[in-house]
Amino acid sequence: MKQYIVDAFTNRIFAGNPAAVCLLDRDLDDATLQNIARENNLSETAFVRELPDGFSLRWFTPGGEIDLCGHATLASAFVIANFVKPEAKHIDFNTRSGLLKVSKDEDFYRMEFPAYKLEEVPVTDLMARVIGMVPEAAYLGRDLLLIVEDEKQVENLEIDLEPALGLEGLLVHVSAPSEQYDCVSRSFAPKLQVSEDPVCGSGHCHIAPYWSNVLNKSSLVAFQASRRTGVLYCDVEDNKVFLRGQAVLFGQGEIFV
C-alpha cells in the first residue's frame, strides 16, 4: 500500500505537523491499523479508502483512534489532490465526526469542521501544576483549553506530562492573545502517547471559537508555537470552524502488510 508523509499547515518541509497518509487498497482490521500508527510513531496516521461517493477517513495516534484531526485531514486532501484525483477541487471524507468537506484553492486547502461547545470550568491546582502557572481561565470541550495572559508564557511553556494525564479532556491546549497573530497556542496529548502535537487542527475547533468570541472577530490567524511552528487561517461561523492551510510532501513509500 502506498503511504505518504506530509507536513501540514506549512509551506516548507521540517515545519508544520507531519502526518502519515496510508491509501488502503483493502480493508484492514483495527489492530493492524493501530500497529501501523505505532510503527510510524507520528502524532497521526490517516487511513484513506476511496468510496463511490468520496473517501472514508480514519485517524490513529500511537495511543488509539481519534474522532477528529485537522492536520491529517489536510494531509489526506493534499495526497488525493496530488496523487489520486489531481482534477479534484472538492473532496468529501466520511469520518467518525460525520461528513467533512475540503475544497482546494491553488496551494491552500479549506476544511469544514464542527466547532466544539466550550463550558467554562474552575481553574484547579492540578492545571497550574501541569503548565507551571495559574491559568486565567479554563474551558472544556472534547479537549481542555487553558487561557494564559501572555504569548511568551505559551512559547516558553514546559508542561509536566505525567500529571496532565489526570486532567479532564482528551488534549490540553494552552493559548494566549498575540501581537503578530490573533492568538498563539500549544497543544499536548499525553493520553494519546503524543507529548506535543506540533500544529493541532481539531484543537483549533476549540481555540478559534473561543478567540472569535473574545475578539469579536469571525476570521482569525492562529499561530502554533511548537518547535516546528505552523499557521492556521480560521473562520468561525455558527457551530462550524473553517480551517485553511498549506501542505508539502516530505516523502512517500510502500507499506508491506
GUNUMAR-868401 format. One record per residue: x, y, z of N, C-alpha, C in turn; residue in one letter. Coordinates in pm, whole numbers, plus 32768, in hexadecimal, padded with zeros to 4 digits. Example, Ala and Ser with C-alpha at 12.3 -4.5 7.8 and 13.67 -1.06 7.14 Angstrom:
85277DC7830C84CE7E3E830C85287EB6830Ca/85057F1F82C485577F9682CA850A80038313s/
***
This chain:
80547F8880008000800080008057807C8000m/802A80E17FB88073815E7FB4806081AC8036k/80CC81EA806480C5824380D7811782C080BBq/80E1833280E4812283B380D0813483F78157y/81A3843E816781B9849181DD81AD852281B1i/8150856A81EC813085F281C2813B864F823Av/818086BF822881858727828F811287878277d/80B7879282D7803C87DF82C8804288628315a/7FF688C282E67FF1894A831E8078898F8312f/80B7897B82A0813789BC8283814D89B881ECt/81AA8A0A81BB81D08A07812D826089DC811Bn/829C899E81848326896E8179833588F081CDr/838D889881A183A3881D81ED83EC883C826Fi/83E187DF82CC841B87E9835283D4885283A7f/835D887B837F830B88D683CE827D889F83CFa/822288E7840F819988B88415818D88368463g/812987E6843F810F87698487811486F48425n/817186988437817A862783DA810D85BF83F5p/80D2858D838B807085218394809184B8832Ca/807B843B8350808483CF82EE7FFA83BA82B2a/7FF483AC822F7F76839281E87F84830D819Fv/7F3782AC81CB7F3C822681917EC282128139c/7ED881F480B87E6C81DA805A7E4C8145805Cl/7DDE8122809D7DBA809580AD7D8C805A8029l/7DC37FE780077D947FA07F907D387F2C7FB5d/7D227F1A80387CC57EB5806A7CA97ED780FCr/7C417E9D81347C207EB381C07C867E6C821Ad/7CAF7EB182827D087E7782E67CC47E7F836El/7CE07E1E83C57CA47E20844A7CE17E90849Dd/7C9A7EB985067CC47F2B85577D4C7F148598d/7D697E9985BF7DE97E7D86007E5D7E98859Fa/7E4B7E7685227EB47E9084BE7EC37F2684A7t/7E547F6D849D7E5A7FFE848C7EA4803E8502l/7E86800E857A7ECA804585F07F5F802585EEq/7F837FAE85C480107F8A85BD805B7FE08556n/801A7FFE84E7805980568483807080E084BFi/800D81138508801B81968547808C819785ADa/8097812C85F981058124865B818C811A8613r/818F80D085A5820C80C385598236814A851Fe/81D6819784EC81F6821C84B88223827A8527n/81E4826D859D820882BB86138201835285F8n/81A0837B85A78180840885968103842685E9l/80E584A685FB806E84C5864A7FF0848E8608s/7FF3847B85837F7C844985407FA183F984C3e/7F5C838A84B17F5D834184337ECE833E83FEt/7EBC836D83847E38836E83467E2A82F882E8a/7DB882B682EE7D9A824582957D27826D823Af/7D43826F81B87CE582A081547CC1822E80F6v/7C40822080DA7C1481BE80767BAB81FE801Er/7BBA81EC7F9A7B5C82297F3D7AD781DE7F3Fe/7A6A822E7F3F79E281FA7F3C799C822D7EBEl/792981F67E9C78E282287E2578BD82BC7E2Fp/78A582ED7EAA787883777EBB78DE83CF7F05d/795D83A97F0379C383F67F4A7A2E839B7F82g/7A5683B87FFE7AC0836B803F7A9C835580D1f/7AC082E081057ABA82CB81957B3E82F881D1s/7B3A8329824B7BB2835D828C7BAC833C8321l/7C1682FE83517C2582E383E07CAE8314840Dr/7CB4833D848C7D31837484C27D5C8323853Cw/7DDA82F9853D7E1082AF85AF7E8D82F585E3f/7E91830B86667F0B833586AA7F5382B786DAt/7FCE82C3870B800F824D87447FC2821287BAp/7F6B826587F87F208237886C7E9082118851g/7E62821A87D47DDA81F187B87D998246874Bg/7D21821C87237CD6826486BD7C9B82E386F9e/7C8F834C86A77C5983CB86D37BE583F28679i/7B8B844786AE7B10846686647B1F84D88601d/7B888529860D7B9A859A85B27C2B85C585B3l/7C6285DF853D7CEB860E85317CF6866B84BAc/7D2286E584D17D2A874884677DA18736840Bg/7E19872784467E8F872583F07E9586A8839Bh/7E65863783CF7E6585BC837F7DF885BF8315a/7D8D860A832C7D28861E82C37D6286738253t/7DA786DE82787DE9873282147E4E86DF81C4l/7E9E868F820B7F01863B81C87EBF85D7816Aa/7E4D859F81937E05853F813F7DCF858380C1s/7D9885FC80D27D678646805D7DD986667FFEa/7E4C868B80347EC286A77FE27EE9862D7F90f/7EEA85B87FCE7F10853D7F877EAB851E7F18v/7E2C85287F377DC5850B7ED17DD1856C7E5Ci/7DE185EC7E7A7DE686527E117E6386487DBBa/7ECE860F7DF27F4B86087DA87F6A857E7D6En/7F3185137DA87F59848E7D7D7EE584327D57f/7E6A84567D7D7DF883FE7D627D98843D7CFEv/7D6A84B67D1B7D0D84FD7CC47D3F858C7CB1k/7DA285A17C5D7DDB86277C4D7D79868D7C16p/7D0A865F7BDD7CA686BD7BA97C4586EC7C16e/7C4A86AD7C8A7BE786C87CF37BFC87527D32a/7B92879D7D3E7B93881D7D867B4888117E0Ak/7AF687A87E167AA987917E917AB886FD7EB6h/7AD186E37F347AE4865A7F647A8C86457FDEi/7A3E85D97FDE79E785B8804E7A21853F8098d/7A29854C811C7A5984DF817179E984B281CEf/79CE843081CF797383F5823179C483CB82AAn/79A48403831F79F583EF8397799C83D48410t/79DC83BA8481799483A984FF7950842A852Ar/797E849C84F8793F851C851878DC854884ACs/78B584ED84557858850D83EB789F852D8369g/7858856D8310788F8591828D78E5860E829Bl/79638605827479BE8677827679DC869E81E6l/79CB871E81C779DE875081407A5D87A38138k/7AAD878980D27B2987D380BB7B25880B802Dv/7B468889801F7B5088C67F9A7BDE88F77F83s/7C0C88EE7F077C9489167EE37C91899A7E97k/7CE389F87EC37CEF8A7A7E827D828A987E6Fd/7DB68A7B7DF77E448A867DDA7E938A327E3De/7EEB8A6D7E8F7F3C8A1E7EEB7EFD8A0D7F74d/7E848A407F867E428A3980087DD189D38006f/7DB78999807B7D49893C808E7CF1897480FEy/7C6F897B80E37C0F89B181457BB789408176r/7BB8892A81F97B7188B982357AFE88EB828Bm/7A8E88A882807A1888C982CF7A0B88668341e/7A17889883BD7A148843843479A588708493f/7976881784E9791A884185537966888A85C1p/792888F085FA79628937866C793A88EE86EDa/799888E08747797888A387C87937890B8824y/78D088E1886A788F893788CC78E4893C894Ak/790889B38977795F89C489EA790F89E88A67l/793189A88AD378F689C78B55796589F68BB2e/79538A6C8BEE79B88A9C8C4C79B78A458CC8e/7A2F8A1D8CF37A3E89C88D6A7A9D8A0D8DCBv/7A9889EA8E4C7AEF8A2A8EAE7B838A0C8E92p/7BD78A708EA87C688A5C8EA27C928A0F8F1Ev/7CE489A88F0B7D0C89528F7B7DA389588F92t/7DCA892990087E59892190287EA188C48FC8d/7E5C885A8F9C7E9B87FC8F3F7EB8883F8EB9l/7E5E88918E887E7888DB8E0C7EF589318E1Am/7EFF89788E8A7F7389CE8EA27FF4897D8EACa/7FEB890A8EEA806288B48EF7809088838E6Er/8030885D8E19805188258D968097888B8D3Ev/806789098D3B80A1896C8CE0810289CB8D26i/811389BD8DA881758A0D8DF0814A8A9C8E0Bg/80CA8AB88E0080948B3C8E1E7FFD8B2E8E31m/7FC08B928E6E7F2F8B8F8E827EEC8BC98E07v/7E9D8B7B8DBE7E598BB28D497DEF8C168D72p/7DD38C748D177D6B8CD78D327CE08C998D2Ee/7CCE8C358CD87C4B8BF48CCA7C5F8B6B8C8Ca/7BFA8B168C9C7BFF8A8E8C657B788A6C8C27a/7B7C8A278BB57B028A028B6D7B0F89708B40y/7A9F892C8B417A9F889E8B1F7A4088838AABl/7A7488448A427A24880C89D67A4C877A89CDg/7A71874B89567AB486C989517B3886D2899Ar/7B7C874589887BFF875F89C47BF387C88A31d/7C5F87DB8A7A7C6988448ADF7CB588BA8AA5l/7C7989318AAD7CB789AC8A7D7CD88A048AF3l/7D598A248B037D878A7A8B707DB68AFF8B36l/7D848B6C8B6C7DA48BF18B3B7E088C328B9Ai/7E768C668B617EDA8CAF8BB17EE68D3D8B79v/7F2D8D908BC37F2B8E1F8BA57F7F8E478B2De/7FF68E098B1E805A8E3E8AC2808D8DD28A65d/80A78DF689E780D68D93898681608D5B89A9e/81B38DA889ED82368D758A1782268D018A79k/81BD8D078ACA81A38C988B2581848C188AD8q/813F8C268A6881218BB28A1481A18B7F89D1v/81EF8BDA899982688BB3895282CD8B6F89ADe/82D88B9C8A2A833C8B678A8883068AF88AE1n/828D8ACD8AC8824B8A6B8B1D829589E58B1El/82A489AE8B9582D789258BA6826F88D88BF4e/822788828BAF81B7883C8BED81E987C18C39i/81A787A28CA781C4872A8CF4816286BE8CC4d/819486618C74813C86068C2B80F9859E8C85l/813F856C8CEA810585008D3B8086852C8D85e/808A859C8DCF800C85C68E107FA285F58DADp/7FCB86188D327F6986418CCD7F0885D08CADa/7F3185548CC77ED884E38CAF7E5D84E88D09l/7E6685328D777DF6853D8DD47D9685AE8DB5g/7DB485FE8D507D5C866C8D2C7CE5863B8CD9l/7C7986858CDF7C0686678C8A7C2886898BF9e/7BE086498B9D7BF586648B107C5A86068AD1g/7C5285FA8A4C7CAC85A08A057D3685DF89F1l/7D38865989BC7DB586A489AB7DB3871D8A08l/7E27875A8A177E3487D68A647E6C88418A07v/7E2488B089FB7E52892189AB7E6889998A07h/7ED689DD89F37EF48A578A3E7EFD8AC889DAv/7EB28B3489F37EA58B9D898E7EA78C2789CEs/7ED48C89897D7EDB8D1489A97EC68D6E8930a/7EA38DEF89477E9D8E4D88D77F288E6788A0p/7F308E9388227FB08EA887E17FB48F31879Fs/802A8F6D879C80398FED8759803D8FDD86C1e/80898F7C869080968F6A85FF801F8F1F85C4q/7FE98EBE86107F778E7085E47F018E91863Fy/7E938E4D862C7E228E6186877E328E128707d/7E6E8D9D86FD7E848D4C87747EFB8CF1875Dc/7F348CC387C97FA48C6687C47F848BF48824v/7FA78B7A87FE7F818B05884D7FEA8A978843s/7FE28A3B88A2802A89BC88997FCD894E88C7r/7FE488D588957F87886788AB7FD387EA88D8s/7F9A87A4893A7FDD873189777F7A86BD8983f/7FAA864389677F5085CF89667F8F855589A7a/7FB5855E8A277FF584EA8A687F9884728A71p/7F1384888A737EB684168A797EB983C589F8k/7EEC8401898D7EF783BC890D7F88839888EBl/7FDD83A08951806C8382894280B083E488E3q/807F846088E080BA84CC889180DA853D88F3v/815B8557890A817E85BD896C814D8646893Fs/8174867388C7814286F08891811986DD8800e/809F870987E0807187068756809D87888715d/80F4878386AF813387FE867E80D28867864Ap/806A883E86018002889A85D17F7E884D85D3v/7F23887586287EAC882586427E3088648604c/7DFD882885997D86885B85577D09884B85ACg/7CF287D285E27C7B87BD86347C80881286B2s/7CFA882E86E37D06888787577CD189128739g/7CE0893D86BC7CAF89C186977C1789C28680h/7BD8894D86887B46894A86907B18896C871Dc/7B768977877B7B5F89B188007B978A408804h/7C138A4E87D67C5D8ACC87E57C1E8B3C8793i/7BFF8B2187157BC98B8986BE7B428BBD86EEa/7AE18B6787147A638B9D87487A768BF287C5p/7AD28BCA881C7AE98C1A88957B198CA68872y/7B828CAF88207BBB8D3388017B5F8D8287A4w/7B128D3E87537AB08D8587007A4D8DD08759s/7A228D9087C479C48DCE88217A068E3F8870n/7A818E28889F7AC78E8C88F17AEC8F07889Ev/7B1E8EF088247B4E8F5E87D07ADF8F978778l/7A6A8F56877A79F98F8087267A228F868693n/7A668F1A86677A928F0C85DD7A6B8E8385AAk/7A3A8E7B85307A178DF984F77A8B8DB984ADs/7AED8E0A84837B638DD6843D7BDF8DEF8491s/7C2E8D8584A57CA38D8C84FB7D1B8D4E84B6l/7D918D8284D87E0E8D4184B27E4C8D0E8533v/7E5E8C8B853B7E8D8C4A85B57F1A8C1385A0a/7F6E8C2586027FF88BF485FC800B8B878663f/80458B17863980678AAC869680FC8AB586B3q/811C8ACA873281A58AEC875981F68A738784a/81E18A0187448236898D875C82BF89A6871Ds/8319894A8732839E895886F78398895A865Fr/833889138623832A8910859282DD8989855Er/828389BD85AD822A8A2F859081C98A10851Et/815E8A60851980FC8A5284AF80968AC384B6g/80568AE084467FF38B4B843E7F708B12840Bv/7F028B36844E7E7D8B0A84267E268B86840Fl/7DDF8B87839F7D828BF2837F7CF68BBD83A0y/7CB38BFD83FF7C378BC884387BC28C26841Fc/7B528BED83F57AD48C3783EA7A6D8BEF8440d/7A2F8C3A849979CB8C0184F479428C3084C8v/78EB8BCF84AA78638BED847E78028B9284CAe/77B58BCE852477548B83857477998B0F85BAd/77738A96859A77AC8A2185DD781589DB8588n/78538A26852C78B989EC84D5793A8A3E84DBk/79A789F984C17A2A8A3A84B47A648A11842Dv/7A8A8A7483DF7ACC8A5B835F7B618A778371f/7BB28A1183597C438A1C83687C848A1882DEl/7CDC8A7782C77D208A7E82457DB68A7A825Cr/7DFC8A28820C7E8B8A1D821A7ECB89DD81A0g/7F5089DB81A27F9D899F81367FDC891D8166q/801688D4810880598856812980C4883A80C1a/812C87EF80EB819887CA809081BA873780A7v/81E886F7803D820D866A8044829B865A8078l/82AB860780DD833085E581108364856580D0f/830F850080C5833F8482808D82CC8425806Cg/82EB83BB802382878356800282C882CE7FFCq/82788268801282AE81E18011824181798008g/826680FB8024820C808A801A8208804480A1e/818F801F80CD817F7FD1814881657F408120i/81AC7EE5815F819D7E56814281577E1381B7f/80D27E0D81AF80837DD2821A802E7D6181E1v/
***
